[in-house]
Each structure stands twice: as structure tokens, then as C-alpha cells.
Amino acid sequence: MKEKEPWKRLLWIRQDYPDNYTDPNFLLYAEKLKEKSKRPPDFDYDYSQIRADFLELYHMVLNTCFIYITFTYINYYEYNPIPVTCIVTFFVILISNHKSEELASLLNFKSSMIMAFTILTLSPVLKSLSKTTASDSIWTLSFCLNMFYIYSLSSSPSSVMDGRGELIQNEKQSNLSTNILLANAAVLASRLISTTQVFCFLLISVQVNIIIPNLLNISNFKISLLTNLIVYSSITMRLGYKAAFIFLLISLASIIILPRLFYYWQVHCKRKDYEVLSLWDTKVPILN
Amino acid sequence: MFCNVLEFEAPKLNLMQFFSLDPISLALPEKELHNSKKVTLDNVKKIMYHKSYFNFSGNLPQSINLLNLYYTHLNAFSEKYSHLIIGENRLSEKLFSILLKCYQHSFLSRVTSRLLFYLLMSLCFIAQNIYLLLHWSYFPIVTISATLQQIDLRCQQIAYFPVQYLKINKNVTIRKALPRFRSYSEASASLRSELPCKFYPDYIRLYNTIWLIVNDVSFGLIIGAILHDQHDQLVNIVASSIQFCCYDSIKKITIFLSNNPFGIKLNEELASFLSELFLWIIEFTFNGFAKYFVDKSNLSWFLSLLTQIMCLSGASFGLSLIMDFFSILSLHLYLFYHISGKLYHWQLNCMISLFYLFCGKKRNVLRDRIDHHFFELDQLLMGTLLFLILVFLMPTVLAFYICYTILRLMAMCVEIFLESIIGLINHFPLFALLLRIKDPKRLPGGISINWNRTEPGLTIFTLENNPLKISRMFRPYSILMSKIRYNYFSSYTARQILKGLPLTLNRTKLYHVLYFSLPDGPIKARDIYAKLSDALANP
């Protein structure tokens, strides 16, 4: 008699097993899991990693604040945006030339030209886009987009754990967060008065919020210090000491208290059977 | 012994009464419209085909045919056993038949029939050529205009008359020859079995068409007379209403749309551009041709032409002329609807694909699904900026689109109303309806066997003719109405409008269902000629 083929955990294959067949391995695994849950929890969660992740998120949030700082700079104080733009662009070019090789820089040159001309072409259209809309609705829209941006940042990490617990590049890394950021910048840009302002604002936003975080590590101590300095001083300038103090409290809480809470949740409240779920979850057919 | 007796009133074949198991069809057999609500439940099907409900013997059709030929058999019987029969033919009938025979063999009859024959053939020939011209395969102009469609219908009817005559005539000759089959031979049985139901619908169709044409002309005369009487007032009313409905009010609406309608904040630049574009089209159509239509002397001339056409060739021609006039006048509405629809559709499609880009996804055409895709920064920037711009411009385009769609739908309602009246005038089952009132036995729609009375040892039933149901006569209309409802007043329409796809329907295709008594293509004039001359040679 022919040896039976081993059972596969795939529903779309016709197999020579009854419908209610239970794999003996599964029973073994469930048994093991039961034993494991009786033991005290093993502390295999890396607290320093959690803290570093929260710090990175904090830096990203600080980074998004630059959009509003630039907007206030151009729209409220009505300063000339051209020198700032020139400085930022110069820095970005310097860093990118320093970093990348010849071929990459050529490609970058092409795409940066495309971006610059796209912004240049569309800025007159953007300028007139929300002329008839009330300012308040634009601020609300921008706030919602920003919240959504932070949420999408925290929910789509650039690296994920695979089944064996190693960090790998996330294959499903999404463009969504970048797009929301761009949309936020464009919505704000539609409130500006002149085409130059729109162009400069978009250029600064793209460079500071998208290109620089990709080129440099924004959690680096020097850059982080600079970012904090700029953000807090501008909040103090525009909104006063109280607002800066509240902002400081919130950020301290998110750096110090939230990671601890998260750690506590992971150790005590998280479902213990996620391992069985990851091993025995519904499989997605691979079509290629 | 117990037995059942079935009583029936013998159908008079010469009065075209007969029994039929199935309802006779008013449409041509190849255009028979099947009921869409067929029984599809498996259990019901099983019951229907069960032994106890199913008649395998097939005696009933034969018996019915025998009943239909009651008087034929009676004649045969009386000729064979004349001494058993009491009563005689009436004198007047005999005299009439002798006179008819004399006439049929006279010179006069031959001359008149020849003349009629050539007249009919030339008419038929002309009608067929017009039909072919209208249905030119490269550009079937019949689809453009209602008047041309009306001409086409008349041509088809005229070209089909000889064929119908031949069909009826052939059956009449068989009927005449029937008394010769006195024995129950197989050949005569098969001939008998397909006797009345075969030619009879053709007879109804032919006379229905003729009745309708006569009716149409009489309606035309009435309406034409009214139009003639009210000529001057009508010219004034029509001129001012065209000016108001088709130009002034639409101009007002377009200008209103460009100035933040109902407090909705539209994009100023785009709104003013679009309204200027549409105003320009209005001016162009008005100065191009509508000015001449609105001009009172021209309108008066048109109205008198309409009156004359109505008096000469019927109300349907006049109505189709009015419809063409209306569609020319509402041409700019048609253009507006299509322009704004195209804009909207294009924008919607762009927005959908850019939204995929926004979410970091991309449509996979090969597998017809949405796949994850990582875009470069320059692509993202361009896509997102364009997406935002389109989102902000959407309300403006949408406002114009909705407004013009509503206007177009209103114009469509007028067109549908006129077309349904024309359809009613052209295809109303008038003859069948009158026949149903006059003598329901001539329109059999199946039989029923009812209990009559019980005598000792004897149950008496009566066999009755169920007249054709009125809903069955009007089935093409109900189908047409449901089609119209599906195309213009349903969720399908709403979906089509939401997607920005055009709401157009081929008129000839839509009204095709009403051409149930006409064949699809014309029958060749040469064949008709050969057959008709045959029939003429052997009367």
C-alpha cells in the first residue's frame, strides 16, 4: 500500500484526509502552550528597544511640527521664505552629495528636477484651490491629516519581526504616510497668498520632512538637540510659555511613561496564544 | 353504467371560430416573446412532469381538431347520406356564390386584378428600396430621426402586405380543398391538424395593420383640424415657450452655477470657465439654427406643414416630426450633458487611480486586482498634488454635471412620452381587441372544461373557449415599459449617472419589441413577384 502523503495545512488542496482531521502536531503544540502559560512569564521583551521605538516616534512627531513652524513663518509673520529655502536646499544637496555615489546622484538629480518643476507648475493652481473655503475648515482638515499621519507612522514600521523573531525589511511598507504628509502640506499651501510662498513652503516641507529623515538619522543626538531647540523656541515665541510647558509635559510623558505602560501591557495583559496564531493562522494563497 | 358527456358549441370555421389548446400568438412565431417568469423551482418541475399530472396519450389535440372540423364533417355526411339530412341551403347564399363565380371568370376581373397586381408590386418595390436606403449598413440613418423611423415602419408594412396576403390565401385554398378529403387518410389528417391556428394570426395581423393605418390617418385629420383652427395662438405660445424653456432659463441656470449656488463654495476659476464654455455653446446653437426656428414666420410655416402632413399621412408622422423638431431644439442640452459627463467621468477615473497611489497601491491589469506597490518620491509628490487638486475641483464639476443631467433627463422624459404615443398609434392591438369584444371565440386562448349538471348516471360538462387574455395582447407594451423603466428610472440609471457614463439607448433597438408583427428583414421583391403571379395565374 502506498504511503499517505503528509497532511498540509492548506484548504485549497484536495487531500486524502477527512474534513475534521486534526494534525497530531497541533495537539502537541497546544499541550506545550498550556504548560507554558502556567509558568511565570519569561522576560524576553527588550525594554531598551521599546524605549528607542518610542523615542523615534517622538522625533518623527517633532519633525512634523516643522510643517506648522514653516507655515507660521510664511503665513503669520509674513517673512520672506526665499533665504530659508535656499539654505535648506543647500544643506540637503550637500548631505546627499556627500552620501551617495555618482549614479545615484544622477538619478536623484532627475527626480529632484521632476519634483521641483511639478511643484513650480502646480503652485499657482494650489494657490487658488481653496480660496472660497473657510480657513477654519482647512485648519481642521490639516489637523485630521496630521493625526492620521502620526497614526500611519506608528502602524506601518519599516521593519517587522518575522516568524523566527528576527528583524527583516517590511515588504508591505506603505507610501501612505508620505502621501498624507504631502497632502497636509498641500492643503496648508493652498492658504498662502503668492505663488513664491506656495513653492517655497512645499519645497521646505518636502525636504525637511521627507528627504532629511531618509538621509540622516533624526534620533542622532546633535540633530535631535537642534530639532528640540527649534520646536520649543518657536512654540514659546508663537504660543507662550504655558503652551510650551504643556507640550514639554506631554512629550516627557510619551518618552518616559508610555514605554513603561506598554512594557507592562506586553508582559501582563497581552494574549499568550499569539504564537499559535502566528503558526496556525489562515494562510494566504501565493499566486505567482 | 356511469359516463361523462362533454357538451360544446360547434365552432363555425367560416366565421373563423375555433378551439385551440394554446393561446394564439399575435406576434410572428419567430418573434414570440417568452415569458421571463418561467417556473424554475426543481420541485415544481418534478410535480409538473409527474405521471399523474402528465398526459402521455396526446388524445386531446386530436379531439380538439376533430371538434374544430365539426361542420366540415357534417357537410361530408350530408353529401353522402343526403336522405338523412333535413333542411337545405338558403337561396341567397347560392345566388351569391354563382355571381361570385361569374365575376371571377370574367374579363373585367382579370384586368382589375392585373392592374392591382402591378400597382401593388411597384409600391412594394419602392418601399423595399426605401427600406434598404434607410438601413444602409455604413450609416443607418433610420436611427437618427423619428420621422425616418416612421417612414421605415410604413415601408416595412407595405412590403410585408403581399406576403401576408399570400399566407392567408394559401390557407384559404387548402380550406376550400378540404371537403374533398372525405376519408380519414393520413395525409388529410395531418392537413386537418394544422388547419386553423396556422393562418389565422396572419389574418389578425394584416387587418390590425390596416386598421391602425386607417386609424392613424383619422387621428391625423382630427389633430390637423385642431391645429389649423388654433394656428395663430399656437405659433405665439410655441415661440415664447421655446425661447423660455430652451434658452432663457438654461442661460439663467448656467450663470447661477458660476456664482456659488445655494452657498456651496465652488472653485471660482473653474466654475467661471465652465459656465463661459456652456454660455458660448448656448449662443452658438441659438445663433446657428434655433433663431430661425423661434422666428414666428418660420414657425407658422412649420406648423402649417405639420398640419398638412398630419392630414395626409397620419398623426404618427406629425408626432415624429414634432419629436425631431424637439430633439434639434434640445441639441445643446444633449451636448452639455455629454461634455459635463465626460469631464466628470474622466475626473472620477483619475481620482480613483490616484487614490490607489495615495494608499501606496496600484491596479494590476494582468490579474485584475489591486496590488501593493512602492512608489518613488517624485511619483508620490506628483500623484498626491494632482489628487488633492482634483478633490478640490470635484464639487464644481459635480454641480455642473448634476444640473445638466437633470435637464437632460427632463428632455428625455418628453421624448419618451412622445415616442410612447407614437408607439401606441403604430402598434396598438386594436383589431384583436375589437375582435375580443365582438366574438371572443375568434380569439382562442386555450380551453376550459366546466361542470354543467349531473343527471342520473350522467355527468355533463361543457367545453368552453377561453378568450385570449388582454394582458397577453399587451405583452409587448409591458416589456417595452419595463425596458424603459430599467433604462431611465432604476438603480441601473443611478449607477450610470454616478459613474458619469452616458445614458443613451438605441431607439430602434428599444422599439424593436413593438415590431412583433413584422419580419426582421424584407422579403425579396422578386420572390413576392413570382409567388403572386403564380397565385394570379391559378386562382
Interface residues (C-beta under 8 A of the other chain):
Chain A: S111 S112 I114 M115 T118 I119 L122 V125 L126 S128 L129 S130 K131 T132 T133 K172 Q173 S174 N175 L176 T178 N179 L182 A183 A186 V187 S190 V206 I210 I211 L287
Chain B: N260 K265 L266 N267 E268 E269 L357 F358 C359 G360 R367 H372 F374 F375 E376 L377 D378 L380 L381 M382 G383 T384 L385 L386 F387 L388 I389 F392 L393
